[in-house]
Each structure stands twice: as structure tokens, then as C-alpha cells.
Amino acid sequence: MTPSEILKRLTKVIGQVLGNEDVKLTLKSTAEDVEGWDSFNHINIIVGAEMEFGVKFNASELEELKNVGDFVALIEKRLAKKN
């Protein structure tokens, strides 16, 4: 799966969690850039991404994420290990 495919699916997950199907994300987007992406929704986004991609993340990995691009790269890494 390519980073652009991951971004597209992740954007859908984030849009569903935030109740904004029109949310626009780039690899440089941060939680601060997205209305409604607070600490509570952050947890729901993580869980939603785990379900969408069939992967699990650990807390230390998540703490290092700075933007959506880092999240996409982490998902890509997890998918590669899974296959």
C-alpha cells in the first residue's frame, strides 16, 4: 500500500471520528491544524486507524508522531511487518 493510499484511508477514519467527512489532510497536517482533533478524539483516531489497517501501535511510537506524515509512515511500517 502506498503512502497516498494510506493517507486517503486515514483521512476517511479521521473524518468519521471528527464528524467531518470533508476534512482535508496533508502529510504535514497536525492535530492543531484540524478542528475538533483534541486529546479525546486522538484516542479514537488511533483506535480507528488500528481497526482500519488491522495493526496495533504501542505508546512509545505514538508519542513520537509529529504530524500526519509520521502517522502514515508508522502505518506503512506496521503493514510491511504484517505481510
GIHU-V562713 format. One record per run of one state. SS is the DSSP state (A for helix, B for strand, O for the rest). FROM is the first residue (numbers start at 0). LEN is the number of residues. If there is no record, write none. Layout:
{{SS	FROM	LEN} {SS	FROM	LEN}}
//
This chain:
{{O	0	2} {A	2	16} {O	18	12} {A	30	3} {O	33	5} {A	38	15} {O	53	5} {A	58	5} {O	63	4} {A	67	15} {O	82	1}}
//
